[in-house]
Amino acid sequence: MSNIRETPIPTVTLNNGVQIPQLGFGVFQVPAEETQRIVEDALEAGYRHIDTAAAYRNESGVGAAIAASGIPREEIFVTTKLRNGEQGAALEAFRSSRKALGVDYVDLYLIHWPVPSQGLYTAAWKVMEKLYAGDEVRAIGVSNFLSEHLDTLLQASDIVPAVNQIEIHPTFQQRDLAARSRSLGIAVEAYSPLGQGADLGAAAVQSLAARHGGTPAQVVLAWHLAQGTIVIPKSADGARMRENLGAAALSLTPAEVGEITALEAGARAGADPAVAAHSQL
Ligand SMILES: NC(=O)c1ccc[n+]([C@@H]2O[C@H](COP(=O)([O-])OP(=O)(O)OC[C@H]3O[C@@H](n4cnc5c(N)ncnc54)[C@H](OP(=O)(O)O)[C@@H]3O)[C@@H](O)[C@H]2O)c1
């Protein structure tokens, strides 16, 4: 494999023309007090796309790292998300996130979960459409939206979400939902792309890693990248965050992509969006 630093991270063009680095860095479960240091490490390693959320309670650490890095703001793509409990106050929630991040604009703002039992996501989207008309956000999208939630949203709105961020990894691929999202012009972003580490021991992953002189995590991330999916692996460890960035240098043949695709096992790691309410988020 070629040197990590020599391999540029590909970008995906969203449905409004905005470009997003295809390989980003997630900060779910990164403790608030460690976030600045870890995100500074990630930026130093070469990441230029950070995925946070109001619910992760670490937006201010992300913002502090961006400010301390000295990297021009426009070179870093920042995503944050609307908390479930604030779908009825989306404008205030957005402003609070933007303030915590210490930025003039957010690159991508997502509805974190549909929470269908609340019946508020369409109203929240209307507010996000108004925000999008201003200059505080470059793209708006959704997360954890199933086909039925996309249908409801699209019937009631003018703007097609730029992104649907959903759980995808080799043992839980949601292929129908990913295909449906793409057919609507919505880019697919994989969260828990490594299956929270659980998919790395699969024999097919291990043998492809040996064949390519890479690591299991690089093989899994390369499998996502080969399908045009945006990925946001999380690692609190400097060596592993660099290792994950190295996935951009590993290319799998279509047959090798198929070997990983064959690992589908319906093994959801997170919550089911049809019923998840997550009041704590
Ligand atoms: N929208 C949503 O509802 C939602 C839900 C979940 C996640 N997300 C986003 O997606 C991001 C990633 O998802 P995730 O954190 O759930 O899972 P993940 O990225 O699939 O896996 C993270 C786990 O894998 C380990 N790991 C990372 N790189 C590794 C490597 N190279 N080798 C071995 N182990 C490795 C990490 O441990 P170490 O930290 O010790 O390296 C951590 O335990 C989150 O941070 C968040 O931004 C969004």
PDBQT file of the ligand as one rigid body, heavy atoms in Angstrom, charges set to zero:
ROOT
HETATM    1  N1  LIG A 301     -26.357   9.067  13.507  1.00  0.00    +0.000 N 
HETATM    2  C1  LIG A 301     -26.315   8.182  14.472  1.00  0.00    +0.000 C 
HETATM    3  O1  LIG A 301     -27.343   7.815  15.082  1.00  0.00    +0.000 OA
HETATM    4  C2  LIG A 301     -24.992   7.561  14.849  1.00  0.00    +0.000 A 
HETATM    5  C3  LIG A 301     -24.956   6.419  15.665  1.00  0.00    +0.000 A 
HETATM    6  C4  LIG A 301     -23.697   5.867  15.967  1.00  0.00    +0.000 A 
HETATM    7  C5  LIG A 301     -22.554   6.442  15.455  1.00  0.00    +0.000 A 
HETATM    8  N2  LIG A 301     -22.630   7.575  14.678  1.00  0.00    +0.000 N 
HETATM    9  C6  LIG A 301     -21.414   8.230  14.137  1.00  0.00    +0.000 C 
HETATM   10  O2  LIG A 301     -20.578   7.240  13.525  1.00  0.00    +0.000 OA
HETATM   11  C7  LIG A 301     -19.294   7.285  14.136  1.00  0.00    +0.000 C 
HETATM   12  C8  LIG A 301     -18.642   5.920  14.132  1.00  0.00    +0.000 C 
HETATM   13  O3  LIG A 301     -19.488   4.948  14.696  1.00  0.00    +0.000 OA
HETATM   14  P1  LIG A 301     -19.156   4.141  16.026  1.00  0.00    +0.000 P 
HETATM   15  O4  LIG A 301     -18.252   4.937  16.879  1.00  0.00    +0.000 OA
HETATM   16  O5  LIG A 301     -20.468   3.697  16.592  1.00  0.00    +0.000 OA
HETATM   17  O6  LIG A 301     -18.467   2.805  15.496  1.00  0.00    +0.000 OA
HETATM   18  P2  LIG A 301     -17.213   2.402  14.568  1.00  0.00    +0.000 P 
HETATM   19  O7  LIG A 301     -16.531   3.601  14.023  1.00  0.00    +0.000 OA
HETATM   20  O8  LIG A 301     -17.713   1.357  13.649  1.00  0.00    +0.000 OA
HETATM   21  O9  LIG A 301     -16.266   1.660  15.593  1.00  0.00    +0.000 OA
HETATM   22  C9  LIG A 301     -15.619   2.322  16.648  1.00  0.00    +0.000 C 
HETATM   23  C10 LIG A 301     -14.974   1.250  17.528  1.00  0.00    +0.000 C 
HETATM   24  O10 LIG A 301     -14.011   0.538  16.765  1.00  0.00    +0.000 OA
HETATM   25  C11 LIG A 301     -12.726   0.684  17.365  1.00  0.00    +0.000 C 
HETATM   26  N3  LIG A 301     -11.769   0.904  16.278  1.00  0.00    +0.000 N 
HETATM   27  C12 LIG A 301     -11.649   2.017  15.497  1.00  0.00    +0.000 A 
HETATM   28  N4  LIG A 301     -10.676   1.842  14.584  1.00  0.00    +0.000 NA
HETATM   29  C13 LIG A 301     -10.175   0.600  14.785  1.00  0.00    +0.000 A 
HETATM   30  C14 LIG A 301      -9.142  -0.130  14.160  1.00  0.00    +0.000 A 
HETATM   31  N5  LIG A 301      -8.449   0.385  13.142  1.00  0.00    +0.000 N 
HETATM   32  N6  LIG A 301      -8.872  -1.371  14.625  1.00  0.00    +0.000 NA
HETATM   33  C15 LIG A 301      -9.570  -1.889  15.661  1.00  0.00    +0.000 A 
HETATM   34  N7  LIG A 301     -10.558  -1.250  16.298  1.00  0.00    +0.000 NA
HETATM   35  C16 LIG A 301     -10.861   0.004  15.862  1.00  0.00    +0.000 A 
HETATM   36  C17 LIG A 301     -12.819   1.884  18.281  1.00  0.00    +0.000 C 
HETATM   37  O11 LIG A 301     -11.965   1.736  19.391  1.00  0.00    +0.000 OA
HETATM   38  P3  LIG A 301     -10.836   2.850  19.758  1.00  0.00    +0.000 P 
HETATM   39  O12 LIG A 301     -11.539   4.168  19.887  1.00  0.00    +0.000 OA
HETATM   40  O13 LIG A 301     -10.268   2.346  21.042  1.00  0.00    +0.000 OA
HETATM   41  O14 LIG A 301      -9.843   2.824  18.626  1.00  0.00    +0.000 OA
HETATM   42  C18 LIG A 301     -14.282   1.817  18.726  1.00  0.00    +0.000 C 
HETATM   43  O15 LIG A 301     -14.423   0.884  19.789  1.00  0.00    +0.000 OA
HETATM   44  C19 LIG A 301     -19.578   7.844  15.534  1.00  0.00    +0.000 C 
HETATM   45  O16 LIG A 301     -18.423   8.305  16.186  1.00  0.00    +0.000 OA
HETATM   46  C20 LIG A 301     -20.587   8.913  15.211  1.00  0.00    +0.000 C 
HETATM   47  O17 LIG A 301     -19.926  10.066  14.712  1.00  0.00    +0.000 OA
HETATM   48  C21 LIG A 301     -23.829   8.120  14.359  1.00  0.00    +0.000 A 
ENDROOT
TORSDOF 0
